[in-house]
């Protein structure tokens, strides 16, 4: 009997970001990658984009797809949502993996302004193509096929027929993230098996911030990926797949 690994993508990404990780998973693990509302192939808007609301949406998707339990893995903002899934439906989460999770600590005034500035729909829509490509590539430490694919998909999402929905989802997701309590506070007292991983060169979820989660959950496994930036599922998919397989096997 196979075990489901539910994969939640990062900010501005899509289910496609997990493609190489899913392909590298061993037999017995069935990958299910979701597109958050407004991202990827899911163009329908959602009523709210804060992590708790998106977590409820994820649980609804599990119900619709007859997934009773799963190892839930989230990257970037998907990690923030994955934690809320574990809190909202603990019995449905066999284990939890947070990969370069955003919101590990509270954002200060300067960081809040930066996140706001780079996510406003009007500003993104008006940005020159070269600037938008540079922004999409920010956070990568590995200049390879993963980065190229992410930038190509990001450009299509921000300039194509569904651009308005994608930009609205991006803006509201950032607002929801900034208004939410830090992950360390939320995960305090939880007992779900937990993996926390981040790239050693991640500027968006740097190790010093991500390690704050370990203060609340010192029992968690921590993995710091050398030579990797924010996009570990795209920069080091085989390593991420191995970590997820080990987490699933322990159950």
Backbone bond lengths (Angstrom), bond angles and torsions (degrees), N, CA, C in turn:
res aa  C-N    CA-C-N  psi(-1)  N-CA   C-N-CA  omega(-1)  CA-C   N-CA-C  phi
1 X - - - 1.461 - - 1.529 109.60 -
2 X 1.313 116.93 129.05 1.459 120.94 -177.00 1.526 110.69 -82.14
3 X 1.310 115.00 153.98 1.461 122.26 175.35 1.514 108.95 -108.24
4 X 1.317 116.37 137.87 1.454 121.29 -178.88 1.521 110.91 -85.94
5 X 1.331 115.46 133.17 1.458 121.55 169.01 1.518 106.74 -110.29
6 X 1.316 115.60 112.89 1.457 122.23 -178.47 1.521 108.33 -88.64
7 X 1.326 117.31 124.39 1.453 122.91 -172.02 1.526 110.71 -114.20
8 X 1.321 116.28 122.42 1.465 122.53 -178.28 1.522 109.37 -113.54
9 X 1.318 116.30 124.90 1.459 121.51 -172.36 1.532 112.85 -80.15
10 X 1.305 114.16 172.73 1.458 121.26 -176.59 1.514 113.86 -91.08
11 X 1.320 114.96 -178.48 1.453 122.47 -176.70 1.527 111.05 -62.19
12 X 1.321 115.81 125.80 1.451 120.46 178.73 1.510 114.65 75.72
13 X 1.328 117.29 4.33 1.452 121.04 -178.16 1.517 112.32 -101.04
14 X 1.324 115.08 -153.80 1.458 120.50 -179.56 1.521 108.84 -160.81
15 X 1.320 115.94 176.58 1.462 121.04 177.84 1.527 111.38 -59.17
16 X 1.336 117.03 -25.87 1.468 121.23 179.71 1.526 112.20 -60.64
17 X 1.330 116.78 -23.84 1.466 119.86 -178.79 1.524 112.24 -64.92
18 X 1.329 117.01 -18.37 1.459 121.70 -179.01 1.527 112.77 -98.64
19 X 1.322 118.33 3.00 1.457 121.61 -171.60 1.522 112.76 -57.30
20 X 1.326 117.07 -47.21 1.462 120.28 -177.71 1.526 112.05 -71.26
21 X 1.330 116.94 -33.97 1.462 119.96 175.84 1.529 109.64 -63.93
22 X 1.330 116.71 -46.63 1.462 121.11 -179.75 1.524 111.29 -59.22
23 X 1.329 116.25 -39.77 1.467 120.72 -178.98 1.526 112.05 -67.94
24 X 1.328 116.69 -24.98 1.471 120.95 -177.20 1.525 113.06 -92.48
25 X 1.328 118.45 -4.48 1.459 120.77 179.35 1.530 110.42 -71.09
26 X 1.322 117.95 143.97 1.464 120.16 179.81 1.527 111.92 -72.14
27 X 1.326 115.15 165.35 1.459 120.10 177.06 1.525 109.45 -60.56
28 X 1.307 115.62 146.46 1.462 120.51 -177.88 1.505 112.63 98.85
29 X 1.326 116.40 -10.10 1.465 121.11 176.68 1.528 108.67 -117.14
30 X 1.296 116.20 119.94 1.465 121.62 -177.27 1.523 109.11 -104.35
31 X 1.311 116.48 116.04 1.462 121.30 -178.48 1.525 110.77 -82.30
32 X 1.341 115.82 136.42 1.456 122.28 174.09 1.520 107.24 -131.96
33 X 1.325 116.11 101.85 1.462 121.61 -179.03 1.522 109.56 -99.11
34 X 1.313 116.62 128.54 1.456 122.08 -177.61 1.522 111.37 -105.78
35 X 1.326 116.17 147.98 1.462 122.39 168.06 1.522 107.81 -94.99
36 X 1.323 117.56 121.92 1.459 119.81 173.83 1.528 109.50 -62.46
37 X 1.333 117.80 153.44 1.467 120.33 179.08 1.532 111.69 -54.20
38 X 1.323 115.67 129.52 1.453 120.87 179.65 1.510 113.92 91.66
39 X 1.334 117.57 -8.00 1.454 121.54 -178.18 1.532 109.98 -116.52
40 X 1.324 115.67 153.78 1.461 119.77 177.09 1.518 112.07 57.95
41 X 1.315 115.53 -128.23 1.462 120.87 -178.81 1.520 113.19 -89.46
42 X 1.333 116.78 -0.91 1.463 121.03 -179.29 1.524 108.85 -97.77
43 X 1.316 116.44 89.04 1.474 121.08 -173.66 1.524 113.52 -88.21
44 X 1.324 117.40 -8.74 1.470 119.04 179.90 1.528 109.89 -73.52
45 X 1.330 117.90 132.10 1.471 120.33 179.64 1.519 111.59 -70.95
46 X 1.318 115.26 165.46 1.453 121.55 178.46 1.518 108.29 -118.68
47 X 1.333 116.76 155.97 1.469 118.75 -176.91 1.521 112.41 -71.46
48 X 1.324 117.46 -25.97 1.459 120.72 -179.99 1.525 109.37 -151.23
49 X 1.336 115.45 145.82 1.454 120.16 -177.85 1.525 113.04 -118.15
50 X 1.319 118.04 16.19 1.457 118.06 175.08 1.525 108.24 -74.22
51 X 1.335 118.59 156.51 1.467 120.80 -173.84 1.523 114.82 -55.87
52 X 1.324 117.79 -36.45 1.471 119.09 -179.31 1.524 111.22 -68.60
53 X 1.329 117.04 -38.96 1.461 120.60 178.68 1.525 110.49 -67.61
54 X 1.319 117.09 -41.82 1.459 120.13 178.01 1.529 111.26 -66.75
55 X 1.335 117.09 -32.71 1.464 120.55 176.18 1.525 110.47 -63.57
56 X 1.313 117.16 -41.12 1.467 120.02 177.19 1.524 110.09 -62.93
57 X 1.321 116.26 -38.40 1.467 120.36 177.24 1.525 109.90 -62.78
58 X 1.328 118.22 -41.88 1.465 122.08 179.20 1.526 110.61 -61.79
59 X 1.318 117.06 -45.33 1.465 120.47 178.84 1.534 110.00 -61.37
60 X 1.333 116.73 -38.42 1.460 120.41 176.22 1.522 111.94 -62.56
61 X 1.330 116.18 -38.54 1.465 120.10 176.90 1.528 110.63 -66.08
62 X 1.324 116.99 -37.23 1.463 120.11 176.56 1.523 109.98 -62.41
63 X 1.316 116.36 -42.18 1.467 120.47 178.24 1.528 110.71 -61.75
64 X 1.343 115.68 -47.01 1.462 120.24 -177.03 1.522 112.24 -63.72
65 X 1.335 116.40 -29.10 1.460 121.05 -177.06 1.526 112.49 -100.66
66 X 1.344 116.50 9.89 1.473 122.32 178.00 1.520 112.22 57.53
67 X 1.312 116.48 40.36 1.458 122.41 175.10 1.522 107.87 -100.09
68 X 1.324 116.22 102.62 1.458 119.91 -176.40 1.521 111.26 -73.56
69 X 1.337 116.80 -47.68 1.457 121.18 177.54 1.527 108.89 -136.26
70 X 1.322 115.65 156.69 1.466 119.94 179.91 1.513 109.89 -158.08
71 X 1.310 115.30 155.37 1.457 121.02 163.60 1.521 104.85 -79.82
72 X 1.306 117.63 120.39 1.467 121.33 -175.38 1.523 109.32 -102.90
73 X 1.332 115.69 121.46 1.459 121.44 -179.79 1.516 109.22 -121.47
74 X 1.317 116.29 129.95 1.448 120.49 179.54 1.508 111.53 -129.26
75 X 1.315 116.02 139.43 1.461 122.16 177.89 1.533 109.77 -110.64
76 X 1.321 116.48 138.25 1.459 121.85 175.21 1.535 109.55 60.21
77 X 1.322 118.19 -123.73 1.465 118.73 177.72 1.521 110.67 -68.11
78 X 1.334 116.57 -23.95 1.457 119.49 174.63 1.511 112.10 -62.98
79 X 1.346 116.68 -29.80 1.459 120.27 175.58 1.511 111.37 -67.43
80 X 1.328 115.59 -38.90 1.480 119.15 178.10 1.523 110.78 -64.19
81 X 1.337 115.88 -39.21 1.459 120.48 178.10 1.524 110.81 -70.43
82 X 1.335 117.24 -40.30 1.466 120.95 -179.69 1.521 111.25 -58.06
83 X 1.329 116.26 -39.06 1.467 119.39 178.15 1.520 110.89 -62.11
84 X 1.327 116.61 -38.97 1.467 119.81 179.43 1.525 111.35 -70.10
85 X 1.329 117.35 -30.45 1.471 120.24 174.81 1.524 109.29 -62.37
86 X 1.341 115.95 -43.45 1.463 120.39 -179.83 1.525 111.30 -64.80
87 X 1.319 117.32 -31.35 1.457 120.96 179.13 1.525 111.71 -79.08
88 X 1.327 116.43 -36.70 1.466 120.51 -176.78 1.522 112.87 -79.48
89 X 1.330 116.27 -30.44 1.466 120.27 -175.77 1.523 109.23 -141.81
90 X 1.313 115.73 64.34 1.466 121.44 -173.07 1.526 112.90 -55.59
91 X 1.306 117.47 -39.59 1.474 119.80 -176.46 1.530 112.00 -70.38
92 X 1.323 116.82 -15.33 1.467 120.93 -179.33 1.528 112.36 -88.68
93 X 1.333 116.68 -10.65 1.469 121.26 -174.24 1.524 109.45 -108.99
94 X 1.326 116.63 108.24 1.458 121.47 -179.52 1.519 111.46 -72.35
95 X 1.317 116.20 -33.19 1.461 122.49 177.93 1.521 107.13 -163.46
96 X 1.320 115.29 160.46 1.460 121.00 -174.23 1.516 109.88 -128.95
97 X 1.334 116.71 130.95 1.465 122.22 177.25 1.519 109.26 -122.82
98 X 1.315 116.55 123.80 1.459 122.64 178.53 1.523 107.54 -112.35
99 X 1.326 116.34 112.28 1.461 122.00 -176.75 1.527 109.04 -108.70
100 X 1.332 116.37 114.17 1.471 121.52 -176.16 1.528 110.85 47.13
101 X 1.326 117.83 52.56 1.467 119.84 -174.99 1.523 112.17 -70.74
102 X 1.326 116.05 136.07 1.455 120.89 172.14 1.524 108.55 -81.35
103 X 1.321 116.34 154.89 1.455 120.26 177.47 1.506 114.44 79.53
104 X 1.333 117.60 20.05 1.467 119.51 178.07 1.519 110.51 -63.94
105 X 1.329 116.14 -35.13 1.465 122.56 176.32 1.523 108.22 -128.03
106 X 1.313 116.81 166.93 1.461 120.82 177.27 1.524 109.81 -69.41
107 X 1.319 116.02 144.83 1.457 120.82 177.96 1.528 110.34 -90.07
108 X 1.323 115.40 131.36 1.443 120.34 177.74 1.518 111.40 -77.63
109 X 1.319 115.85 -179.02 1.464 121.52 -174.95 1.522 111.77 -59.85
110 X 1.334 117.49 -47.43 1.461 121.10 -177.23 1.513 111.73 -64.98
111 X 1.345 116.51 -45.53 1.462 119.54 179.21 1.524 111.67 -64.67
112 X 1.325 116.25 -36.76 1.462 120.11 177.68 1.525 110.61 -61.08
113 X 1.318 116.40 -43.96 1.463 120.05 178.61 1.529 110.96 -62.64
114 X 1.327 117.23 -39.89 1.463 120.76 179.67 1.528 110.79 -63.40
115 X 1.335 116.17 -46.67 1.459 119.76 179.78 1.523 111.15 -62.59
116 X 1.322 115.86 -41.44 1.462 120.09 178.93 1.528 110.28 -61.98
117 X 1.330 115.93 -47.54 1.459 120.33 -175.39 1.527 112.29 -61.25
118 X 1.315 117.15 -38.93 1.464 118.98 -174.53 1.527 113.22 -86.82
119 X 1.330 116.92 1.26 1.457 118.80 -177.51 1.526 113.99 -122.00
120 X 1.341 118.41 -0.66 1.460 119.10 -179.42 1.525 109.94 -68.42
121 X 1.306 116.66 127.25 1.461 121.74 -174.70 1.522 112.03 -56.09
122 X 1.313 117.30 -44.12 1.471 120.38 -177.53 1.525 111.49 -64.20
123 X 1.333 116.75 -40.20 1.462 120.41 -179.40 1.526 111.56 -68.95
124 X 1.326 116.22 -42.57 1.466 120.11 179.64 1.522 110.55 -64.44
125 X 1.337 116.16 -42.13 1.461 120.34 -178.75 1.525 111.75 -64.28
126 X 1.326 116.82 -30.57 1.460 120.86 -177.16 1.535 113.71 -92.05
127 X 1.325 116.95 -5.51 1.471 120.30 -176.21 1.529 111.12 -68.67
128 X 1.338 118.40 140.29 1.467 121.00 174.81 1.525 110.26 -60.88
129 X 1.320 116.47 154.21 1.458 120.92 -176.34 1.525 112.29 -57.08
130 X 1.336 116.96 -43.43 1.468 119.79 -178.40 1.522 111.08 -63.29
131 X 1.327 116.86 -40.19 1.461 120.59 179.63 1.522 110.87 -66.51
132 X 1.328 115.92 -39.18 1.458 120.34 -179.48 1.528 110.54 -67.32
133 X 1.311 117.08 -40.09 1.464 120.11 177.50 1.527 111.22 -63.98
134 X 1.315 116.40 -40.81 1.466 120.00 178.05 1.518 111.05 -64.23
135 X 1.336 116.72 -40.15 1.461 120.79 179.87 1.527 110.72 -65.36
136 X 1.326 116.45 -40.85 1.464 120.38 179.71 1.529 111.30 -66.41
137 X 1.320 116.72 -30.78 1.458 120.15 -179.45 1.509 114.01 -84.72
138 X 1.339 116.95 -7.92 1.459 119.62 -179.25 1.530 110.36 -66.36
139 X 1.305 115.81 135.36 1.462 120.40 178.94 1.509 113.58 105.11
140 X 1.334 117.02 -15.83 1.461 120.35 177.08 1.522 110.06 -82.28
141 X 1.320 116.05 136.61 1.465 120.99 171.80 1.522 110.60 -103.44
142 X 1.331 116.50 -18.77 1.463 122.37 -179.28 1.525 108.80 -109.46
143 X 1.318 116.86 118.05 1.461 122.13 -178.57 1.521 108.76 -93.02
144 X 1.337 114.97 80.00 1.458 119.65 -175.57 1.511 112.66 -135.68
145 X 1.329 115.28 -158.49 1.458 121.18 -176.82 1.525 111.96 -63.66
146 X 1.334 117.31 -34.66 1.456 120.33 179.49 1.517 111.72 -61.21
147 X 1.319 115.85 -45.68 1.467 120.54 178.24 1.527 111.17 -64.59
148 X 1.311 116.56 -45.05 1.462 120.50 -179.17 1.524 110.93 -59.18
149 X 1.326 116.98 -45.15 1.451 120.55 179.92 1.515 112.47 -64.58
150 X 1.334 116.20 -41.09 1.465 120.58 179.95 1.524 110.56 -63.31
151 X 1.320 117.23 -44.86 1.465 120.79 -179.54 1.525 110.50 -64.92
152 X 1.321 116.72 -41.77 1.470 120.19 179.20 1.515 111.27 -62.21
153 X 1.330 116.86 -45.71 1.468 120.24 179.20 1.522 110.62 -65.77
154 X 1.342 115.84 -38.94 1.460 119.71 -179.72 1.516 112.17 -64.79
155 X 1.319 116.84 -40.67 1.462 120.29 178.03 1.529 110.57 -63.52
156 X 1.309 117.06 -42.73 1.460 120.99 179.39 1.521 111.25 -63.22
157 X 1.335 116.42 -41.48 1.461 120.27 -178.76 1.523 111.49 -66.78
158 X 1.332 117.15 -34.33 1.460 120.82 -174.84 1.517 114.12 -89.06
159 X 1.320 116.62 -11.10 1.459 119.35 -178.35 1.531 113.11 -126.18
160 X 1.315 118.60 -6.55 1.455 121.97 -176.44 1.520 113.40 -85.27
161 X 1.337 114.88 -164.84 1.463 121.40 -174.84 1.520 113.03 -63.93
162 X 1.336 116.88 -28.35 1.472 120.55 -177.90 1.523 111.89 -102.81
163 X 1.333 116.61 21.71 1.463 120.68 -175.34 1.522 112.59 -59.86
164 X 1.319 117.85 -41.02 1.465 120.65 -177.19 1.524 110.78 -60.40
165 X 1.332 116.83 -44.17 1.466 120.80 179.97 1.526 110.48 -67.17
166 X 1.341 116.88 -40.20 1.460 120.68 -179.03 1.523 111.43 -66.11
167 X 1.327 117.18 -42.39 1.463 120.44 -178.85 1.523 111.09 -70.41
168 X 1.314 116.66 -35.70 1.464 119.75 176.30 1.525 110.31 -64.94
169 X 1.329 116.38 -42.76 1.466 120.74 179.10 1.523 110.72 -63.67
170 X 1.335 117.01 -40.78 1.457 121.29 178.18 1.522 111.12 -60.71
171 X 1.314 116.98 -49.65 1.463 121.38 -178.38 1.516 111.61 -61.87
172 X 1.310 116.49 -46.62 1.458 119.70 -176.52 1.529 112.12 -72.28
173 X 1.332 117.42 -29.40 1.464 120.20 175.91 1.515 111.19 -65.49
174 X 1.338 116.29 -42.06 1.464 120.23 177.36 1.521 110.29 -64.18
175 X 1.319 117.48 -43.35 1.466 120.18 178.77 1.529 110.66 -60.86
176 X 1.324 116.51 -40.78 1.461 120.05 178.66 1.513 112.05 -65.30
177 X 1.317 116.33 -39.36 1.464 120.82 178.13 1.525 110.85 -63.43
178 X 1.321 116.57 -46.98 1.464 120.99 -175.36 1.526 112.50 -66.59
179 X 1.316 117.01 -26.26 1.466 120.33 -178.13 1.530 112.93 -90.93
180 X 1.333 117.20 0.14 1.461 121.22 -176.05 1.529 111.53 -97.51
181 X 1.328 117.38 150.21 1.471 120.56 177.04 1.513 111.10 -66.78
182 X 1.326 118.34 155.05 1.469 121.26 -177.70 1.524 111.92 -64.33
183 X 1.320 114.50 155.19 1.459 120.81 -177.30 1.516 112.96 -60.05
184 X 1.334 116.48 -39.07 1.454 119.01 -179.52 1.518 112.05 -56.48
185 X 1.309 115.09 -43.34 1.466 119.86 179.58 1.522 110.83 -66.60
186 X 1.315 116.89 -40.84 1.453 120.34 -177.54 1.535 112.30 -69.29
187 X 1.324 117.02 -34.94 1.460 119.98 -174.95 1.522 113.79 -87.64
188 X 1.317 117.37 -8.25 1.468 120.49 178.64 1.530 109.74 -58.78
189 X 1.312 115.60 128.57 1.464 120.36 178.57 1.512 114.45 90.04
190 X 1.328 118.24 -7.42 1.466 119.88 177.65 1.526 110.25 -79.40
191 X 1.324 115.49 159.68 1.470 120.15 -177.25 1.522 113.36 -125.99
192 X 1.322 118.54 -1.98 1.460 121.51 179.73 1.526 109.62 -58.13
193 X 1.332 116.70 139.90 1.459 119.81 176.53 1.519 109.03 -58.46
194 X 1.318 116.01 132.74 1.463 119.98 -167.42 1.524 111.96 -132.57
195 X 1.317 114.59 130.62 1.457 123.16 170.42 1.513 108.17 -114.41
196 X 1.321 116.27 131.01 1.463 121.94 175.62 1.522 107.55 -122.48
197 X 1.328 116.54 123.97 1.459 120.40 -178.39 1.519 110.06 -136.72
198 X 1.316 115.71 148.22 1.465 120.21 174.55 1.508 109.54 -155.24
199 X 1.320 115.73 160.66 1.455 120.40 177.86 1.518 110.83 -78.20
200 X 1.310 116.38 141.86 1.462 120.40 -179.78 1.525 111.42 -63.73
201 X 1.346 116.93 -23.01 1.460 121.52 -178.51 1.529 111.65 -112.82
202 X 1.312 116.28 28.03 1.469 121.55 -178.37 1.528 110.46 -79.31
203 X 1.345 119.15 116.63 1.458 120.45 178.49 1.527 113.72 -86.63
204 X 1.333 117.42 -13.81 1.463 121.43 -177.18 1.528 112.53 -97.28
205 X 1.314 116.31 -31.05 1.473 121.85 174.58 1.522 106.66 -134.65
206 X 1.335 116.99 68.29 1.466 120.60 -174.36 1.522 112.12 -64.62
207 X 1.339 116.98 151.69 1.459 120.30 -178.77 1.525 114.12 -50.85
208 X 1.325 118.27 -38.60 1.470 120.05 -177.84 1.527 111.52 -61.76
209 X 1.342 117.08 -31.58 1.464 120.66 177.96 1.527 110.88 -81.37
210 X 1.316 116.20 -45.91 1.467 120.40 -176.63 1.527 111.15 -62.19
211 X 1.325 116.65 -34.35 1.464 120.33 179.92 1.522 112.49 -63.77
212 X 1.331 117.56 -17.40 1.463 119.99 177.92 1.522 111.19 -61.72
213 X 1.331 116.71 -26.76 1.467 120.15 177.79 1.524 110.45 -63.00
214 X 1.329 116.31 -32.10 1.467 120.34 -177.57 1.523 112.14 -68.75
215 X 1.318 117.25 -20.26 1.462 119.51 176.36 1.525 110.33 -66.74
216 X 1.332 116.04 -34.79 1.463 120.58 177.31 1.521 111.90 -84.90
217 X 1.344 115.77 -29.78 1.466 120.47 -178.24 1.531 109.76 -131.81
218 X 1.338 117.01 73.02 1.472 119.86 -178.78 1.523 113.36 -64.44
219 X 1.325 117.75 -14.15 1.453 121.65 178.21 1.522 113.26 -81.61
220 X 1.318 117.52 -9.37 1.453 121.30 -177.21 1.524 111.31 -68.10
221 X 1.308 116.01 150.31 1.463 119.67 172.40 1.521 107.76 -83.21
222 X 1.310 116.83 134.57 1.456 121.53 179.62 1.518 109.40 -117.69
223 X 1.337 116.06 132.78 1.466 121.53 178.51 1.520 109.10 -130.86
224 X 1.316 115.96 125.46 1.465 121.94 177.52 1.526 107.51 -112.03
225 X 1.320 116.91 119.62 1.454 122.06 -171.12 1.519 110.57 -93.99
226 X 1.310 116.70 113.41 1.462 122.20 -177.67 1.523 111.08 -65.96
227 X 1.331 115.72 137.86 1.453 121.19 176.37 1.508 115.23 72.42
228 X 1.325 117.24 13.61 1.465 122.52 -176.39 1.520 109.32 -116.38
229 X 1.324 116.38 142.34 1.454 122.11 177.55 1.515 111.52 -95.31
230 X 1.331 115.71 -138.88 1.464 120.42 -175.34 1.526 113.07 -77.19
231 X 1.318 116.97 -23.64 1.462 120.05 -168.87 1.527 112.13 -104.76
232 X 1.318 116.09 59.29 1.463 120.99 -177.52 1.529 113.57 -54.31
233 X 1.336 121.24 -40.20 1.464 119.37 179.15 1.527 113.38 -61.76
234 X 1.336 116.57 -23.18 1.462 121.21 179.29 1.525 112.59 -99.83
235 X 1.324 116.72 -27.74 1.457 121.31 -177.20 1.528 112.96 -91.10
236 X 1.318 117.14 -31.62 1.468 121.72 -178.64 1.524 109.64 -141.96
237 X 1.340 117.30 60.79 1.469 120.14 -174.20 1.525 114.44 -61.83
238 X 1.335 118.06 -37.65 1.466 119.84 -179.41 1.519 111.28 -67.37
239 X 1.324 116.61 -36.75 1.468 119.75 177.83 1.516 110.62 -66.86
240 X 1.333 116.50 -42.94 1.464 120.22 178.73 1.520 110.31 -64.25
241 X 1.324 116.79 -42.28 1.471 120.25 178.59 1.523 111.00 -60.41
242 X 1.307 117.19 -40.55 1.466 120.98 179.07 1.524 110.77 -64.00
243 X 1.326 116.96 -42.90 1.465 120.77 178.67 1.526 111.12 -62.25
244 X 1.323 116.21 -42.71 1.471 120.29 179.65 1.531 111.46 -66.79
245 X 1.318 116.15 -38.60 1.470 119.75 179.50 1.522 110.44 -65.18
246 X 1.319 116.90 -40.25 1.469 120.68 178.56 1.521 110.61 -65.64
247 X 1.321 116.48 -39.34 1.467 120.43 178.54 1.523 110.52 -64.65
248 X 1.320 117.16 -43.79 1.460 121.39 -179.57 1.511 111.97 -67.30
249 X 1.323 117.35 -36.67 1.459 122.07 -177.71 1.512 112.43 -65.63
250 X 1.333 116.65 -33.09 1.460 120.43 -177.95 1.516 112.28 -64.78
251 X 1.316 116.13 -21.64 1.468 119.41 179.29 1.501 111.90 -81.22
